């Protein structure tokens, strides 16, 4: 969960995130709607450390989005840091660790379970819990110069916010161990090569690129997208025969939507790519 130190310009030298007011998270998470797309931003100076207070805010924000779904969601931080990880000034033994593990699981599991496409727009540092936040999204776009990693081992601990599991499923166990066991950071280009991010763009274009992708997805058949996402996420945890059974069930389910009717009719009448979906 830990990321980089927020103390001075030597951020990252000690392998943990630290922020000025431990436990204070008021106003660190904002959500704004831009048409069909929601933009969730983490902004807690100086390095967006994820304190227990910030994680509670994040959970509340994701829960609100689940109750009033956008067409797609972009998650971002600031130019300096997507998030440098958990606030290590709040760490204090096994019971506190248990509290942090639960505090991370609630918002990140809820984010991963949203039946909409989610895009992480990563600038600066995405370390420890910050990278775990990005891993809970469906897509990751990184700005040139971004640094990503799970440096918990440098503090003598391991990730507890899903990092070992989501990273290994994304890039494979060997590449995951290369990061987890050494604690080293990777730049945006190496992250792209290993499949940790999907795209690298100039910093000035990061948010536009992420919002553009989200807007295109939000204009599509979002209910079908949600079911396809569920088929992949749940099916990957099942034996093949059970995964195929799940896919068949969801294939039947999607035909109960108005969008399926719209899409099929549009294809027959106008050809592919002409449908205007209703999100119903």
Residue pairs with C-beta under 8 A, 6 or more apart in sequence:
1 50
1 85
1 86
1 100
1 104
1 128
1 129
1 132
1 152
1 157
1 159
1 160
1 161
1 163
2 15
2 16
2 17
2 85
2 86
2 88
2 91
2 127
2 128
2 129
2 151
2 152
2 155
2 157
3 16
3 17
3 47
3 49
3 83
3 84
3 85
3 86
3 125
3 126
3 127
3 128
3 129
3 130
3 131
3 151
4 11
4 12
4 14
4 15
4 16
4 17
4 47
4 81
4 84
4 85
4 125
4 127
4 128
4 151
5 11
5 12
5 13
5 14
5 15
5 16
5 17
5 18
5 47
5 84
6 17
6 18
6 19
6 20
6 46
6 47
6 49
6 84
7 14
7 18
11 47
11 84
11 125
12 84
12 125
12 127
12 147
12 151
12 185
14 154
15 151
15 152
15 154
15 155
15 183
16 85
16 86
16 88
16 128
16 151
16 155
17 47
17 49
17 50
17 83
17 84
17 85
17 86
17 87
17 88
17 127
17 128
17 129
17 130
18 49
18 87
18 88
18 89
19 44
19 45
19 46
19 47
19 49
19 51
19 87
19 89
20 45
20 46
22 51
22 87
22 89
22 90
23 51
23 52
23 53
23 87
23 90
24 51
24 53
25 44
25 51
25 52
25 53
25 54
25 55
25 56
25 57
26 53
26 57
28 42
28 43
28 44
28 48
28 53
28 54
28 57
29 40
29 41
29 42
29 43
29 54
29 57
29 58
29 60
29 61
30 40
30 41
30 43
31 38
31 39
31 40
31 41
31 61
31 64
31 65
32 38
32 39
32 41
33 39
33 70
34 211
35 71
35 215
35 218
36 70
36 71
36 72
36 215
36 218
36 219
37 70
37 71
37 72
37 73
37 74
37 211
37 214
37 215
37 218
38 65
38 70
38 72
38 73
38 74
39 73
39 74
39 76
39 211
40 61
40 62
40 65
40 73
40 74
40 75
40 76
41 75
41 76
41 77
41 78
42 48
42 50
42 54
42 58
42 75
42 76
42 77
42 78
42 82
42 83
42 133
43 77
43 78
44 51
44 54
46 80
46 81
47 80
47 81
47 83
47 84
47 125
48 77
48 78
48 80
48 81
48 82
48 83
48 84
48 130
49 83
49 84
49 85
49 86
49 87
50 58
50 83
50 85
50 86
50 87
50 104
50 129
50 130
50 133
51 86
51 87
51 90
52 87
52 90
52 99
52 100
52 103
54 87
55 103
55 104
55 106
55 107
56 103
58 107
58 133
59 103
59 106
59 107
59 110
61 107
62 107
62 110
62 111
62 114
63 110
65 73
65 114
66 110
66 113
66 114
69 114
69 115
69 116
69 222
70 116
70 218
71 116
71 214
71 217
71 218
71 219
71 222
71 279
72 116
72 117
72 118
72 119
72 213
72 214
72 215
72 217
72 218
72 222
73 114
73 116
73 117
73 118
73 119
73 214
74 118
74 119
74 120
74 121
74 207
74 210
74 211
74 214
75 111
75 118
75 119
75 120
75 121
75 133
75 134
75 137
76 82
76 120
76 121
76 122
76 123
76 206
76 207
76 210
77 83
77 122
77 123
77 124
77 126
77 130
78 123
78 124
79 123
79 124
79 203
80 123
80 124
80 125
81 123
81 124
81 125
81 126
81 130
82 120
82 121
82 122
82 123
82 124
82 125
82 126
82 130
82 133
82 134
82 146
83 125
83 126
83 127
83 129
83 130
83 133
84 125
84 127
84 128
84 130
85 127
85 128
85 129
85 130
85 131
86 100
86 104
86 128
86 129
86 161
88 155
90 96
90 100
91 97
91 100
97 157
97 160
100 160
100 161
101 160
101 161
104 129
104 132
104 160
104 161
104 162
105 161
105 162
108 132
108 133
108 136
108 161
108 162
109 136
109 162
111 118
111 133
111 136
111 137
112 136
112 137
112 166
112 233
115 223
115 225
115 226
115 227
115 229
115 230
116 218
116 222
116 225
116 226
117 138
117 139
117 214
117 217
117 218
117 222
117 225
117 229
118 136
118 137
118 138
118 139
119 137
119 138
119 139
119 140
119 141
119 210
119 213
119 214
120 126
120 133
120 134
120 137
120 139
120 140
120 141
120 210
121 141
121 143
121 206
121 207
121 209
121 210
122 134
122 140
122 141
122 142
122 143
122 146
122 148
122 188
122 197
122 206
123 142
123 143
123 145
123 146
123 203
123 206
124 143
124 145
124 146
124 147
125 146
125 147
126 133
126 134
126 142
126 146
126 147
126 148
126 149
127 147
127 148
127 149
127 150
127 151
127 185
128 149
128 150
128 151
128 152
128 159
128 161
128 163
129 159
129 161
131 148
131 149
131 150
131 163
131 167
132 150
132 159
132 161
132 162
132 163
132 166
133 161
134 140
134 148
135 162
135 163
135 166
135 167
135 170
136 162
136 166
138 229
139 198
139 213
140 196
140 197
140 198
141 197
141 198
141 199
141 200
141 201
141 206
141 209
141 210
141 213
142 148
142 188
142 191
142 192
142 197
142 199
142 200
142 201
142 206
143 188
143 200
143 201
143 202
143 203
143 206
144 188
144 189
144 200
144 201
144 202
144 203
145 187
145 188
145 203
146 187
146 188
146 191
146 200
147 185
147 186
147 187
147 188
148 185
148 186
148 187
148 188
148 191
148 196
148 197
149 179
149 183
149 184
149 185
149 186
150 159
150 163
150 164
150 167
150 179
150 180
150 183
151 183
151 184
151 185
152 158
152 159
152 163
152 180
152 183
153 180
153 181
153 182
153 183
154 183
158 164
158 180
159 180
163 180
164 176
164 180
167 176
167 179
167 180
167 196
168 176
169 236
170 176
170 195
170 196
171 194
171 195
171 196
175 194
175 195
178 184
179 186
186 194
186 196
188 197
188 200
189 200
191 197
191 200
192 198
192 199
192 200
199 209
201 209
217 225
219 277
220 277
221 257
221 259
221 260
221 263
221 275
221 277
221 279
222 259
222 277
222 279
223 254
223 257
223 259
223 279
223 280
224 254
224 257
224 259
224 260
224 263
227 250
227 253
227 254
228 250
230 250
231 243
231 246
231 247
231 250
234 243
234 246
235 242
235 243
235 244
235 246
235 247
236 243
238 246
254 260
257 280
258 278
258 280
259 275
259 277
259 278
259 279
259 280
262 275
262 276
262 277
262 278
263 275
263 277
266 274
266 275
266 276
267 274
267 275
